[in-house]
């Protein structure tokens, strides 16, 4: 793309009509079917959190086939350099490899007659991963990138969902040799273009376990019951929450315990996710949880005629908050590109891989890759590729500006 990427270029009309960008955008148009095929192929590779290696290997091979210098880092992230040997600084474009649910067979991920993709992970985050490959292929089709002030690096990272606790991005931002060389992050998460995440939603996750003696449902009736105590803990917690604002959420997403309908359980556990726009509020909610556990065990023990229960809380995850000011150069660039393309996006708060760089003070946003989708984190997840080209065009123009600043 040559001299068109010098720091003097600011006119997006000129930028979009210049040979390098125009070639890249034309390549995106020609590649619609290729992108859909790669999207479907990668989503058929199961990639639940902590089991991303097969999909990572596939992405590694795909990047190399496109002519990138690519490798897998110590965390399992796939790192692809568009220009071999580029020293940085870098603008990182990332998308997470892992999914909440995984297809049991390849047929679980399919296309409907109208072109809609159906299956686990086709939207979150098949859309983001397919966009990485699409943009790399488009940029590779254009002339060289000489004269830039930064280089792009494309990263398919692990550990964004669930208990992954953003481990791939944590490594990338703190321990990786690239950590000090990346000047900004564009995180691709899902398809939607209507929101730009510039504020990181902080969260905490806990496992609450309650133990008891257990026994026979008739003979030992009156024995302190861990499941009953878990149920009361949830009720006490929900009844003692503060009023909003600031906005927060809580979800007891998993309850386990017992072995039979006619056996008093000897243990029970539940898992809780809490999120808040105000990170200090998370500490208050944690205190409420501690008090709820104490009171639930006390109530169960006071009303039991046999034995006692006891409980403990184990933190299982923590996502930090952070934000980038809406007047920052990165946000200004997104505003300009969106205005040029006619995209009307709102700035919002969400929990994504961008939480980590935002917390560390590194400019970062999370955006969609284009198209539309829904049913994320369910077996009914879907994705429609119509409109994908607008998201990819946005990404190419963003990179065109950011790499020259």
C-alpha positions as CSV (number, residue, x, y, z in Angstrom):
1,X,0.0,0.0,0.0
2,X,3.1,2.1,0.0
3,X,3.1,5.9,0.4
4,X,-0.6,6.2,0.8
5,X,-0.1,5.1,4.4
6,X,2.1,8.0,5.3
7,X,1.1,10.2,8.3
8,X,0.0,13.0,5.9
9,X,-3.0,11.0,4.7
10,X,-6.1,12.0,6.6
11,X,-8.7,12.2,3.9
12,X,-10.8,9.0,4.0
13,X,-12.1,9.6,0.5
14,X,-8.6,9.7,-0.8
15,X,-7.5,6.8,1.3
16,X,-10.4,4.6,0.2
17,X,-9.7,5.4,-3.5
18,X,-6.0,4.9,-3.3
19,X,-4.6,1.9,-5.1
20,X,-3.5,-0.2,-2.0
21,X,-6.8,0.2,-0.1
22,X,-8.9,-0.1,-3.2
23,X,-7.1,-3.3,-4.1
24,X,-7.7,-4.7,-0.5
25,X,-11.4,-3.7,-0.6
26,X,-11.9,-5.3,-4.0
27,X,-10.3,-8.5,-2.7
28,X,-12.8,-8.6,0.1
29,X,-15.6,-8.4,-2.4
30,X,-14.1,-11.2,-4.5
31,X,-13.6,-13.4,-1.4
32,X,-17.1,-13.5,0.0
33,X,-17.6,-17.2,-0.8
34,X,-14.0,-18.0,0.4
35,X,-14.6,-16.2,3.7
36,X,-17.9,-18.1,4.2
37,X,-16.2,-21.4,3.5
38,X,-13.3,-20.7,6.0
39,X,-15.8,-19.5,8.6
40,X,-17.8,-22.8,8.3
41,X,-14.6,-24.9,8.3
42,X,-13.1,-23.3,11.4
43,X,-16.4,-23.5,13.4
44,X,-16.6,-27.2,12.8
45,X,-13.4,-27.7,14.9
46,X,-14.5,-28.0,18.6
47,X,-12.7,-25.3,20.6
48,X,-14.1,-25.2,24.2
49,X,-12.1,-23.1,26.7
50,X,-8.8,-24.9,27.6
51,X,-9.2,-27.2,24.6
52,X,-8.4,-24.7,21.8
53,X,-5.3,-26.5,20.4
54,X,-6.9,-28.1,17.3
55,X,-8.5,-24.9,16.2
56,X,-5.3,-23.0,17.0
57,X,-3.4,-25.4,14.8
58,X,-5.9,-24.9,12.0
59,X,-5.6,-21.1,12.3
60,X,-1.8,-21.3,12.4
61,X,-1.8,-23.3,9.1
62,X,-4.3,-20.9,7.5
63,X,-2.2,-17.8,8.4
64,X,0.9,-19.5,7.0
65,X,-0.9,-20.4,3.8
66,X,-1.7,-16.7,3.4
67,X,2.0,-15.9,3.6
68,X,2.2,-14.7,7.2
69,X,5.0,-15.4,9.6
70,X,3.0,-17.2,12.3
71,X,3.6,-19.0,15.5
72,X,1.9,-20.2,18.7
73,X,3.1,-18.5,21.9
74,X,3.4,-20.0,25.4
75,X,-0.2,-19.3,26.3
76,X,-1.5,-21.0,23.1
77,X,-2.3,-17.8,21.2
78,X,-1.7,-17.9,17.5
79,X,0.4,-14.8,16.4
80,X,0.6,-13.9,12.7
81,X,2.8,-11.1,11.3
82,X,1.6,-9.7,8.0
83,X,5.2,-8.6,7.2
84,X,7.9,-11.0,8.3
85,X,10.5,-9.4,10.5
86,X,8.5,-6.3,11.2
87,X,9.9,-4.9,14.5
88,X,6.9,-3.0,15.7
89,X,5.3,-1.0,17.2
90,X,2.2,-3.0,16.4
91,X,-1.5,-2.5,16.1
92,X,-3.0,-5.8,17.2
93,X,-6.2,-7.2,15.8
94,X,-7.5,-10.1,17.9
95,X,-10.3,-12.6,18.1
96,X,-10.8,-15.4,20.6
97,X,-10.6,-19.0,19.6
98,X,-12.7,-20.6,22.4
99,X,-16.4,-21.1,22.6
100,X,-18.8,-21.8,25.4
101,X,-20.4,-24.8,23.6
102,X,-18.7,-27.1,21.1
103,X,-20.1,-29.1,18.2
104,X,-20.3,-32.8,18.9
105,X,-20.0,-33.5,15.2
106,X,-19.2,-31.5,12.1
107,X,-22.9,-31.6,11.1
108,X,-23.8,-29.6,14.2
109,X,-22.4,-26.6,12.3
110,X,-24.3,-26.1,9.1
111,X,-25.7,-23.6,6.6
112,X,-29.4,-23.2,6.0
113,X,-30.9,-22.8,2.5
114,X,-31.0,-19.0,3.1
115,X,-27.3,-18.9,3.9
116,X,-27.7,-18.6,7.7
117,X,-25.0,-20.4,9.7
118,X,-26.3,-22.5,12.6
119,X,-24.3,-24.1,15.4
120,X,-22.2,-23.4,18.5
121,X,-19.8,-20.6,18.1
122,X,-20.7,-19.5,14.6
123,X,-21.3,-15.9,15.8
124,X,-19.2,-15.8,19.0
125,X,-16.6,-16.0,17.8
126,X,-16.5,-17.5,14.4
127,X,-17.3,-14.1,12.9
128,X,-14.2,-12.6,14.5
129,X,-11.9,-15.4,13.5
130,X,-13.1,-15.4,9.9
131,X,-12.5,-11.7,9.8
132,X,-8.9,-12.1,10.8
133,X,-8.3,-14.4,7.8
134,X,-10.3,-12.2,5.4
135,X,-8.4,-9.0,6.3
136,X,-5.0,-10.8,6.1
137,X,-5.9,-12.1,2.7
138,X,-7.1,-8.7,1.5
139,X,-4.0,-6.9,2.7
140,X,-1.7,-9.5,1.2
141,X,-3.4,-8.9,-2.2
142,X,-2.4,-5.2,-2.1
143,X,1.1,-3.7,-2.7
144,X,3.6,-3.6,0.2
145,X,3.3,-1.7,3.4
146,X,6.5,0.3,3.3
147,X,6.6,3.7,5.1
148,X,4.4,2.9,8.0
149,X,4.8,4.0,11.5
150,X,3.4,0.7,12.9
151,X,2.8,-2.9,11.7
152,X,-0.3,-5.0,12.0
153,X,-0.3,-8.2,14.0
154,X,-3.2,-10.7,13.9
155,X,-3.9,-12.8,17.0
156,X,-6.3,-15.7,17.6
157,X,-6.2,-16.0,21.3
158,X,-7.2,-18.5,23.9
159,X,-9.2,-18.3,27.1
160,X,-11.8,-15.6,26.6
161,X,-14.9,-17.5,27.7
162,X,-15.9,-18.8,31.1
163,X,-13.2,-20.1,33.3
164,X,-10.6,-19.0,30.8
165,X,-10.6,-15.7,32.7
166,X,-9.0,-13.9,29.7
167,X,-5.8,-15.9,30.2
168,X,-4.7,-15.6,26.6
169,X,-5.0,-11.8,26.6
170,X,-3.5,-11.5,30.1
171,X,-0.4,-13.3,28.8
172,X,-0.3,-11.2,25.7
173,X,-0.5,-7.9,27.6
174,X,1.8,-8.7,30.5
175,X,4.3,-11.6,29.8
176,X,4.6,-11.9,26.0
177,X,7.6,-10.4,24.3
178,X,5.0,-8.4,22.3
179,X,3.5,-6.8,25.4
180,X,5.6,-3.6,25.2
181,X,5.4,-3.4,21.4
182,X,1.6,-3.3,20.9
183,X,0.4,0.3,20.9
184,X,-3.3,-0.4,20.5
185,X,-5.8,-3.3,20.2
186,X,-8.8,-3.9,18.1
187,X,-10.7,-6.9,19.6
188,X,-13.2,-8.6,17.2
189,X,-16.0,-10.3,19.2
190,X,-19.1,-11.3,17.4
191,X,-20.7,-9.6,14.4
192,X,-22.6,-6.5,15.5
193,X,-21.4,-3.1,14.2
194,X,-23.8,-1.1,16.3
195,X,-21.7,-1.0,19.4
196,X,-18.1,-0.1,20.2
197,X,-16.9,-1.3,23.6
198,X,-14.6,1.3,25.1
199,X,-15.4,0.6,28.8
200,X,-14.5,-2.7,30.4
201,X,-17.2,-4.3,32.5
202,X,-15.5,-5.7,35.7
203,X,-16.6,-9.0,37.0
204,X,-16.0,-11.6,39.7
205,X,-16.7,-15.3,39.8
206,X,-17.1,-17.6,42.7
207,X,-17.7,-21.2,43.6
208,X,-19.6,-21.7,46.9
209,X,-19.4,-25.2,48.4
210,X,-21.4,-26.4,51.4
211,X,-20.6,-29.7,53.2
212,X,-22.7,-31.9,55.5
213,X,-22.9,-35.5,56.8
214,X,-25.5,-36.7,54.4
215,X,-27.9,-39.6,55.1
216,X,-31.1,-41.4,54.3
217,X,-34.0,-39.2,53.3
218,X,-36.4,-40.9,55.8
219,X,-34.2,-42.5,58.5
220,X,-31.9,-39.4,58.8
221,X,-34.5,-36.8,58.2
222,X,-33.5,-33.6,60.1
223,X,-29.9,-33.9,59.0
224,X,-28.6,-30.5,57.9
225,X,-28.9,-30.4,54.1
226,X,-26.3,-28.7,52.0
227,X,-28.7,-28.3,49.0
228,X,-31.3,-26.6,51.3
229,X,-28.5,-24.3,52.5
230,X,-27.5,-23.4,49.0
231,X,-31.1,-22.6,48.1
232,X,-31.3,-20.3,51.1
233,X,-28.0,-18.6,50.3
234,X,-29.3,-17.7,46.9
235,X,-32.5,-16.3,48.4
236,X,-30.6,-14.3,51.0
237,X,-28.2,-12.9,48.5
238,X,-30.9,-11.9,46.1
239,X,-33.0,-10.2,48.8
240,X,-30.1,-8.0,50.1
241,X,-28.8,-6.5,47.0
242,X,-28.3,-2.7,46.7
243,X,-30.4,-0.6,44.5
244,X,-29.1,0.5,41.0
245,X,-27.4,2.6,39.7
246,X,-24.7,1.8,39.2
247,X,-25.8,-1.0,37.0
248,X,-24.8,-4.6,38.0
249,X,-25.9,-8.1,37.4
250,X,-25.6,-11.5,39.1
251,X,-26.2,-15.0,37.9
252,X,-26.1,-18.3,39.8
253,X,-25.4,-20.3,36.6
254,X,-24.7,-23.8,38.0
255,X,-25.9,-25.8,41.0
256,X,-24.6,-29.3,41.8
257,X,-25.1,-31.7,44.6
258,X,-26.5,-35.0,45.8
259,X,-26.5,-38.5,44.4
260,X,-30.1,-39.7,44.7
261,X,-33.6,-38.4,45.3
262,X,-33.8,-40.5,48.5
263,X,-30.4,-39.5,49.9
264,X,-29.6,-36.4,51.9
265,X,-26.6,-34.9,50.1
266,X,-23.3,-34.6,51.8
267,X,-22.2,-31.7,49.6
268,X,-23.6,-29.1,47.2
269,X,-22.1,-26.2,45.3
270,X,-23.1,-23.3,43.2
271,X,-21.3,-20.9,40.9
272,X,-21.9,-17.2,40.8
273,X,-21.0,-14.5,38.2
274,X,-21.3,-10.9,39.3
275,X,-20.6,-7.9,37.1
276,X,-20.7,-4.1,37.7
277,X,-20.0,-0.9,35.9
278,X,-18.5,0.4,39.2
279,X,-15.6,-1.9,40.2
280,X,-16.0,-0.9,43.9
281,X,-19.5,-2.2,43.8
282,X,-18.1,-5.7,43.2
283,X,-16.4,-5.6,46.6
284,X,-19.7,-4.7,48.2
285,X,-21.5,-7.6,46.5
286,X,-18.7,-9.9,47.6
287,X,-19.3,-8.9,51.2
288,X,-23.1,-9.5,50.7
289,X,-22.2,-13.0,49.4
290,X,-20.0,-13.8,52.5
291,X,-22.8,-12.7,54.8
292,X,-25.4,-14.7,52.8
293,X,-23.3,-17.9,53.2
294,X,-22.9,-17.4,57.0
295,X,-26.6,-16.8,57.5
296,X,-27.7,-19.7,55.2
297,X,-25.5,-22.2,57.2
298,X,-26.7,-20.7,60.5
299,X,-30.3,-21.1,59.5
300,X,-29.9,-24.6,58.2
301,X,-28.0,-25.7,61.4
302,X,-30.5,-24.0,63.7
303,X,-33.4,-25.8,62.1
304,X,-31.7,-29.2,61.8
305,X,-32.0,-31.9,64.4
306,X,-28.9,-33.8,63.3
307,X,-25.5,-32.7,62.2
308,X,-24.3,-29.4,60.8
309,X,-23.3,-27.9,57.5
310,X,-20.3,-25.6,56.8
311,X,-19.4,-23.7,53.7
312,X,-16.6,-21.8,51.9
313,X,-16.3,-19.5,49.0
314,X,-13.6,-19.9,46.4
315,X,-12.9,-17.1,43.9
316,X,-12.6,-18.6,40.4
317,X,-12.2,-15.6,38.1
318,X,-11.7,-11.8,38.0
319,X,-12.0,-9.5,35.1
320,X,-10.7,-5.9,35.7
321,X,-12.5,-2.7,34.7
322,X,-11.0,0.1,32.7
323,X,-11.8,2.5,29.9
324,X,-10.5,4.6,27.1
325,X,-11.7,8.2,26.9
326,X,-14.0,9.0,24.0
327,X,-11.7,11.8,23.1
328,X,-8.7,9.5,22.5
329,X,-7.1,9.2,19.1
330,X,-8.3,5.6,18.7
331,X,-11.9,6.6,19.4
332,X,-11.6,9.6,17.1
333,X,-10.4,7.3,14.3
334,X,-13.4,5.0,14.8
335,X,-15.8,7.9,14.7
336,X,-14.3,9.2,11.5
337,X,-14.4,5.8,9.8
338,X,-17.9,5.1,11.0
339,X,-19.1,8.4,9.8
340,X,-17.5,7.8,6.4
341,X,-19.2,4.4,6.1
342,X,-22.5,5.4,7.5
343,X,-22.2,3.2,10.6
344,X,-24.1,4.5,13.6
345,X,-22.5,2.9,16.6
346,X,-22.9,3.6,20.3
347,X,-20.1,3.4,22.8
348,X,-20.9,0.9,25.5
349,X,-19.7,-1.2,28.4
350,X,-19.0,-5.0,28.1
351,X,-16.8,-7.8,29.3
352,X,-14.4,-8.8,26.5
353,X,-10.7,-9.4,25.9
354,X,-10.3,-5.6,25.7
355,X,-10.7,-5.6,29.6
356,X,-7.0,-6.4,30.0
357,X,-5.4,-3.7,27.8
358,X,-8.0,-1.1,29.0
359,X,-7.1,-1.9,32.6
360,X,-3.4,-1.5,31.8
361,X,-4.0,1.9,30.1
362,X,-3.4,0.6,26.6
363,X,-5.8,2.0,24.0
364,X,-8.3,-0.8,23.0
365,X,-11.8,-1.3,21.8
366,X,-14.0,-4.3,21.0
367,X,-16.0,-4.2,17.9
368,X,-18.1,-6.6,15.7
369,X,-16.8,-8.1,12.5
370,X,-19.9,-7.6,10.5
371,X,-23.0,-9.5,9.5
372,X,-25.6,-10.4,12.2
373,X,-26.0,-13.1,14.7
374,X,-27.8,-14.2,17.9
375,X,-28.3,-17.1,20.4
376,X,-24.7,-16.8,21.6
377,X,-23.7,-19.4,24.2
378,X,-26.6,-21.6,23.3
379,X,-27.1,-24.5,20.9
380,X,-29.4,-22.3,18.8
381,X,-26.6,-19.8,17.9
382,X,-26.8,-18.4,14.4
383,X,-25.0,-16.0,12.0
384,X,-26.0,-14.3,8.8
385,X,-23.1,-13.2,6.5
386,X,-25.1,-10.4,4.8
387,X,-23.5,-7.2,5.8
388,X,-20.1,-8.8,6.7
389,X,-18.4,-6.8,3.9
390,X,-19.2,-3.5,5.7
391,X,-17.5,-4.7,8.9
392,X,-14.5,-5.9,7.0
393,X,-14.3,-2.6,5.1
394,X,-14.4,-0.8,8.4
395,X,-11.6,-2.8,9.7
396,X,-9.4,-2.3,6.7
397,X,-9.9,1.5,6.8
398,X,-9.3,1.6,10.6
399,X,-6.0,-0.2,10.1
400,X,-5.1,2.1,7.2
401,X,-5.3,5.1,9.5
402,X,-3.9,3.6,12.7
403,X,-0.9,2.1,11.0
404,X,0.1,5.5,9.7
405,X,-0.4,7.5,12.9
